[in-house]
Amino acid sequence: MPTTTVGYERALSWWAGYVEKGEEQGFMDELLDGQPDAPLYYGRMKTQNRDGAEVLGDVAPSLS
């Protein structure tokens, strides 16, 4: 369907019942069911993206 409305989504979407009942945990469980765990390096990447990567050494001088 190329377009939709909030009313349509609330009535017919898979998550509508969770919203109507205020079941946040049920919504999250359904949404994440079958999703693989994030790779372990994601934690390191998050920190490096926020703080910047560690400098590993000096840059060699150019030969030109």
Backbone as CSV, one residue per row, in Angstrom:
resi,resn,N_x,N_y,N_z,CA_x,CA_y,CA_z,C_x,C_y,C_z
1,MET,0.846,-1.163,0.000,0.000,0.000,0.000,0.903,1.241,0.000
2,PRO,0.783,2.099,-0.974,1.673,3.260,-1.072,1.422,4.329,-0.008
3,THR,0.200,4.451,0.496,-0.086,5.436,1.549,-0.992,4.805,2.593
4,THR,-1.035,5.418,3.751,-1.859,4.906,4.842,-2.246,6.059,5.758
5,THR,-3.025,5.753,6.769,-3.408,6.762,7.761,-3.140,6.212,9.148
6,VAL,-3.092,7.079,10.126,-2.887,6.642,11.505,-4.044,5.739,11.931
7,GLY,-5.257,6.109,11.547,-6.418,5.301,11.900,-6.341,3.893,11.333
8,TYR,-5.920,3.770,10.089,-5.772,2.457,9.455,-4.715,1.632,10.186
9,GLU,-3.590,2.236,10.462,-2.508,1.520,11.146,-2.926,1.082,12.540
10,ARG,-3.611,1.951,13.268,-4.073,1.590,14.614,-5.069,0.441,14.579
11,ALA,-5.845,0.366,13.531,-6.869,-0.679,13.442,-6.317,-2.012,12.942
12,LEU,-5.347,-1.982,12.039,-4.971,-3.206,11.333,-3.510,-3.629,11.459
13,SER,-2.664,-2.873,12.081,-1.251,-3.255,12.146,-1.014,-4.307,13.227
14,TRP,0.094,-5.008,13.128,0.414,-6.065,14.086,0.603,-5.522,15.495
15,TRP,0.993,-4.258,15.611,1.294,-3.679,16.917,0.106,-2.969,17.549
16,ALA,-1.007,-2.863,16.836,-2.163,-2.090,17.321,-2.677,-2.584,18.672
17,GLY,-2.774,-3.879,18.856,-3.263,-4.423,20.126,-2.381,-4.056,21.298
18,TYR,-1.078,-4.040,21.078,-0.143,-3.675,22.151,-0.319,-2.210,22.538
19,VAL,-0.506,-1.350,21.561,-0.697,0.072,21.835,-2.014,0.292,22.566
20,GLU,-3.054,-0.351,22.093,-4.378,-0.195,22.698,-4.376,-0.617,24.167
21,LYS,-3.655,-1.691,24.479,-3.607,-2.206,25.849,-2.469,-1.606,26.669
22,GLY,-1.621,-0.804,26.038,-0.485,-0.208,26.747,0.557,-1.228,27.148
23,GLU,0.694,-2.293,26.366,1.636,-3.374,26.675,2.983,-3.134,25.998
24,GLU,3.773,-2.270,26.599,5.079,-1.937,26.020,5.991,-3.161,25.951
25,GLN,6.037,-3.950,27.020,6.919,-5.115,27.040,6.504,-6.137,25.989
26,GLY,5.190,-6.374,25.843,4.709,-7.294,24.822,5.077,-6.823,23.422
27,PHE,4.965,-5.502,23.183,5.354,-4.923,21.897,6.828,-5.169,21.625
28,MET,7.671,-4.892,22.622,9.118,-5.079,22.428,9.456,-6.544,22.200
29,ASP,8.816,-7.441,22.972,9.082,-8.867,22.795,8.718,-9.326,21.390
30,GLU,7.557,-8.897,20.900,7.117,-9.264,19.548,8.050,-8.680,18.486
31,LEU,8.423,-7.433,18.658,9.290,-6.754,17.693,10.657,-7.428,17.596
32,LEU,11.202,-7.836,18.732,12.557,-8.377,18.760,12.618,-9.894,18.603
33,ASP,11.459,-10.565,18.587,11.430,-12.013,18.474,12.124,-12.455,17.190
34,GLY,13.094,-13.322,17.311,13.810,-13.838,16.156,14.972,-12.978,15.688
35,GLN,15.152,-11.814,16.285,16.274,-10.955,15.899,17.557,-11.483,16.544
36,PRO,18.633,-11.525,15.806,19.898,-11.986,16.406,20.448,-10.923,17.361
37,ASP,21.270,-11.371,18.309,21.953,-10.429,19.189,22.917,-9.577,18.368
38,ALA,23.138,-8.362,18.825,24.100,-7.483,18.150,25.500,-8.076,18.299
39,PRO,26.348,-7.946,17.269,27.720,-8.428,17.385,28.439,-7.745,18.555
40,LEU,29.357,-8.449,19.178,30.050,-7.938,20.363,30.824,-6.654,20.091
41,TYR,31.321,-6.495,18.867,32.127,-5.304,18.582,31.284,-4.034,18.509
42,TYR,29.960,-4.128,18.480,29.129,-2.928,18.422,29.360,-2.018,19.625
43,GLY,29.576,-2.591,20.804,29.854,-1.782,21.990,31.125,-0.968,21.820
44,ARG,32.175,-1.598,21.279,33.441,-0.902,21.029,33.256,0.170,19.965
45,MET,32.513,-0.139,18.914,32.288,0.827,17.842,31.525,2.043,18.352
46,LYS,30.557,1.815,19.228,29.772,2.927,19.777,30.683,3.896,20.526
47,THR,31.570,3.348,21.339,32.507,4.184,22.097,33.468,4.906,21.167
48,GLN,34.020,4.205,20.185,34.964,4.833,19.257,34.290,5.908,18.416
49,ASN,33.072,5.685,17.997,32.360,6.697,17.215,32.085,7.941,18.050
50,ARG,31.818,7.744,19.331,31.534,8.877,20.203,32.818,9.620,20.590
51,ASP,33.864,8.866,20.985,35.083,9.467,21.548,36.222,9.616,20.549
52,GLY,36.154,8.934,19.436,37.245,8.931,18.472,38.151,7.731,18.699
53,ALA,38.740,7.256,17.646,39.616,6.086,17.733,40.945,6.458,18.381
54,GLU,41.552,5.480,19.033,42.855,5.665,19.667,43.926,5.857,18.589
55,VAL,44.831,6.795,18.810,45.951,7.014,17.894,46.969,5.911,18.155
56,LEU,47.357,5.186,17.106,48.234,4.032,17.256,49.708,4.364,17.086
57,GLY,50.036,5.541,16.605,51.442,5.912,16.422,51.563,7.159,15.586
58,ASP,52.799,7.592,15.399,53.049,8.773,14.579,52.916,8.430,13.107
59,VAL,52.603,9.440,12.318,52.518,9.286,10.864,53.935,9.456,10.303
60,ALA,54.327,8.525,9.426,55.649,8.603,8.841,55.728,9.815,7.927
61,PRO,56.906,10.483,7.883,57.048,11.649,7.000,56.911,11.238,5.533
62,SER,56.438,12.156,4.734,56.250,11.928,3.309,57.615,11.877,2.617
63,LEU,57.745,11.070,1.583,59.005,10.949,0.841,59.107,11.941,-0.311
64,SER,58.128,12.780,-0.503,58.176,13.701,-1.642,58.892,14.979,-1.348
